[in-house]
Amino acid sequence: MAFSALLLTACTVGPAYHPPEPAMPAAWQESGPWRPAEPRDEVPRGAWWMVFGDPDLNRLEEQAMADNPGLRIASARVAQARAALGASRAEWLPRLDLAPSASRSRITFEQFGISEGITFNDFNFPLDLNYELDLWGRVRNSVKAAGAEAQASLADYRSGRLSLQAEVARTWFSLRAADSESILLQRAIDLRRENLKLVRSRYEAGETGKLDLTRAETELASAEAETKAVARGRASLVHALAVLTGQPASNFALPESPLELAAPAIAPGLPASLLERRPDVAAAERRMAAANARIGVAKAAFFPEVRLFGSAGFNSGEASDLFSWDSRTWALGPSISLPVFDGGRNRAGLRRAEAVWNETAADYRRTVLAAIGEVEDGLSGLRYLGGQAESLEKAVEAAEEAAGLSRKRYRAGLVSYLEVVDAERSMLLFQRQAARILGQRLETSAFLIKALGGGWDKGSI
């Protein structure tokens, strides 16, 4: 019987797991000028943000990794999933329970016409064993499902960590771009104050009209108002970084620092590498494996459950004789439970398990498609932003030259102040656009690294 049971433990009901192979493009549409790369899982998933060469960003990333509450929540969920796996593995082993008891009872026999009763003691010290023979793979599939869920939880943690790192980088670059705008506006304010002095002196000397004076005052007030708007946006970004790094916003401050970084060139590698690198793709695949194993658990419910039970211990009516050899007791045997009528519960459970599998398979496909789309967005964004930055660089140079010439022409009395206003507005507009585009290029670089799964060292980018 024992040998037959061991042979039957090799029988496992439920479908074999074959993860789907989603259609992957052979190459990216927006390949750009980057060199080819072949990232693999063995590449360390380290401090990818160091490729930007910004010590302040490095400090913020480390602080976020240490203190972000959301990351701690994800870490606690990993611990929960691992504990659940340990509980599932425990079903492989027999269960032993020690359940000592003591009682004093009285029994009467009035129903037999005997008026006298019996009072007695009962001292019991049993060690009970219970073990399920996993004939149909219920335990094996349960352990597989719990193991896959633990791996999915770990992948969720890594995905959350990668998202947090990218969000810190993107918020930091937005902040630095706002600082660049603030500095440009402050320069514009200083310049317009000088212009106002010049226009006022010419107005007082009768060399120009009231219209030029009001225009100069309007332009100065407009620049000062824009500075307040940029400062408000900067404050929101500082508060966002405080939350991301796990710090109270009231006590968190960052000095103003202009954006003077270059966007790194990122090698995207092959599209199929997303299936290896993206932690969210890995989490979706592991949940498919867990759902597949649970179909096996649901199918095993249709078959008989065979358990071995045993008990050994001591039983006596006197405490002094409890552990004597003559008081020993034991029992051993199997038990079989066969589902006869359950009202459709097992069939409903199987249908539910199959529906969960269909859901996880669709979610896996959706995750892969979203990953491909994110990478394409990042690649196209960098390409178009790069071209825009080159055009803006030329526009800034031309606008600065035009503004300088217009001021000289105004001082010489050749043009009205309106030409100076138009030239300086254009210069400030293009300068601010260039600062924003640089910030967007750096933000898109961080987004692309996240979309590719992160984890490169400097030599891989």
Number of C-alpha atoms within 10 A of each C-alpha: 6 7 7 8 13 13 11 15 14 12 12 20 20 19 12 11 12 9 13 11 8 13 10 16 11 9 12 17 11 16 16 15 10 13 12 12 14 12 21 14 13 9 13 12 15 12 16 22 24 15 19 18 12 12 11 10 17 19 10 19 23 13 16 24 19 13 15 18 16 17 20 15 12 20 19 14 17 21 15 14 21 19 14 17 20 14 13 19 17 13 17 15 11 14 13 14 11 13 11 13 11 13 10 10 9 9 10 13 11 10 7 7 8 9 9 9 10 9 9 11 14 15 19 22 19 19 16 18 17 16 17 20 21 23 22 25 22 27 22 21 26 22 25 21 26 26 22 23 25 25 21 26 25 22 22 22 24 21 22 18 21 24 18 21 25 25 20 26 25 22 18 24 26 24 25 25 27 26 21 23 25 23 17 20 21 16 14 20 19 14 13 21 17 14 21 21 14 16 25 21 14 16 16 13 9 10 11 17 15 12 13 19 21 14 16 24 18 15 20 20 15 12 21 15 13 15 18 12 12 15 16 11 13 20 16 13 19 20 19 18 26 23 18 24 24 18 18 11 16 8 8 13 12 12 8 14 14 18 21 13 14 12 19 14 14 22 20 28 19 17 18 17 18 24 20 15 21 24 24 24 27 24 25 24 25 24 27 29 25 27 27 27 28 28 26 26 26 23 22 23 19 15 15 14 18 18 16 15 18 15 17 16 19 20 24 20 16 13 13 9 14 19 16 11 9 11 15 16 15 13 11 11 9 13 10 10 10 11 11 9 8 8 8 8 11 17 15 12 17 20 15 15 21 18 14 19 21 15 14 21 21 13 17 24 18 15 19 23 15 14 22 19 13 17 24 20 17 23 25 18 17 24 17 11 17 16 10 15 19 11 12 19 15 11 18 20 13 14 21 18 13 19 21 14 13 23 20 14 16 17 14 9 12 10 14 17 24 15 16 22 21 13 21 23 17 19 23 21 15 21 23 22 19 23 23 21 18 25 27 20 24 25 23 24 25 29 24 23 22 24 25 29 27 27 23 21 16 13 6 14 16
